[in-house]
Every structure is written in structure tokens, then in C-alpha cells.
Amino acid sequence: MTNIYGMSKSTVPTFPRAQKQLIALGLRLRLARKRRKLGTELFAERIGISRETLRRLEKGDATIAMGTFMRALRVLGLDSDLDRLAADDELGRKLQDLELLGSRQNSN
């Protein structure tokens, strides 16, 4: 497959843990859709995708665009959950604190 620039499109393998997370997200979206009694045709139409793409989304296909997941969450009324993703950068703060402490010790 080639992209618009005439270059071959390669797919990067998905890490096993990420694949499990995508599968779990797809299942949660499917359950949320069913709880709201939304059929696949109507849900796909509201998201703006084909039923085949919806099937892949609900199976956790890693090639589905993030924007598609976001639209699905919005249609389900779950888009505020996105605000919590990566909101607490605990590792980044620890790394920054170590750097700040290292700089302080060097200046003493």
C-alpha cells in the first residue's frame, strides 16, 4: 500500500499489552453501545464510519484512528473520560524532581 506521497505505508507492530488494552476498550465501547440499545448501523452512522470499521473498532483494531475512538466516545456520552487520560504524569514529575535535586546538589 502506498500513501499520498508515493511512499510505502508500513505498520508498526503493537505491543502485546497495548493490544490487550485496545481489545478491552473495544469491548467496553461495544457494551456501552448495547446498553444504550444502539444498533451497529445507527452507531456507525452517528460516528461517521462504516459498519466494517465499527466492527474493527469494537474488536480493538490498532489501525483505527484515535479520532474515531473519540467520536465513538462522544456519541456514547463518554468523551469526558478522555480528560483523565495521562492527566497525572507521576513519572514525569519524579524525573523532574530528580533533575532538580541533582542540580541543587551540584550548586551546593
C-alpha positions in Angstrom: 0.0 0.0 0.0 1.3 3.5 -0.8 0.3 6.8 0.8 -0.3 10.1 -0.9 3.4 10.8 -1.1 4.1 7.7 -3.1 5.9 6.0 -0.2 5.1 2.6 1.1 3.0 2.5 4.2 4.4 0.2 6.9 2.6 -0.8 10.0 4.4 -0.7 13.3 3.7 -3.8 15.5 1.5 -3.2 18.5 3.0 -4.1 21.9 1.1 -7.1 23.4 -0.1 -5.0 26.4 -1.3 -2.2 24.2 -3.2 -4.7 22.1 -4.9 -6.1 25.2 -5.9 -2.6 26.2 -7.3 -1.9 22.8 -9.3 -5.1 22.8 -10.6 -4.2 26.3 -11.5 -0.7 25.1 -13.3 -2.1 22.1 -15.3 -4.4 24.3 -16.2 -1.6 26.7 -17.4 0.5 23.7 -19.5 -2.4 22.4 -21.1 -3.0 25.8 -21.8 0.8 26.2 -23.4 0.8 22.7 -25.6 -2.2 23.6 -26.6 -0.7 27.0 -27.9 2.3 25.1 -29.7 -0.1 22.6 -27.9 1.4 19.7 -27.7 -0.9 16.7 -24.4 -1.2 14.7 -25.9 0.7 11.7 -27.1 3.7 13.7 -24.0 3.8 15.9 -21.7 3.7 12.8 -23.7 6.4 11.1 -23.5 8.7 14.1 -19.7 8.2 14.4 -19.4 8.7 10.6 -17.8 5.3 9.8 -18.8 2.1 8.0 -20.2 -0.9 9.9 -17.0 -2.8 9.0 -14.9 -0.1 10.6 -17.2 -0.2 13.7 -16.7 -4.0 13.8 -12.9 -3.5 13.8 -13.2 -0.7 16.4 -15.2 -2.9 18.7 -12.6 -5.7 18.3 -9.7 -3.3 19.3 -8.1 -3.0 15.9 -4.9 -0.9 16.4 -5.2 0.6 12.9 -8.4 2.5 13.8 -7.6 6.3 14.2 -7.7 7.9 17.6 -10.3 10.4 16.3 -12.6 7.5 15.5 -12.4 6.3 19.1 -13.0 9.9 20.3 -16.1 10.2 18.1 -17.4 6.9 19.4 -16.9 8.0 23.0 -18.7 11.3 22.2 -21.7 9.6 20.7 -21.9 7.4 23.8 -21.6 10.4 26.1 -18.3 9.1 27.5 -16.0 11.7 26.0 -15.3 13.4 29.3 -13.4 10.2 30.2 -10.7 11.4 27.7 -9.8 14.3 30.0 -8.5 11.8 32.6 -6.0 10.2 30.1 -2.4 11.0 31.0 -3.6 13.8 33.3 -1.4 12.7 36.2 2.2 12.5 34.9 3.7 10.9 38.0 6.8 9.5 36.2 7.5 12.9 34.6 7.3 14.7 38.0 9.6 12.2 39.6 12.2 12.6 36.8 11.9 16.3 37.0 12.4 16.2 40.8 15.5 14.0 40.4 16.9 16.5 37.9 16.1 19.5 40.2 17.6 17.7 43.2 20.7 16.9 41.2 21.1 20.5 40.0 20.7 21.7 43.6 23.3 19.3 45.0 25.8 20.3 42.3 25.3 24.0 43.2 25.9 23.5 46.9 
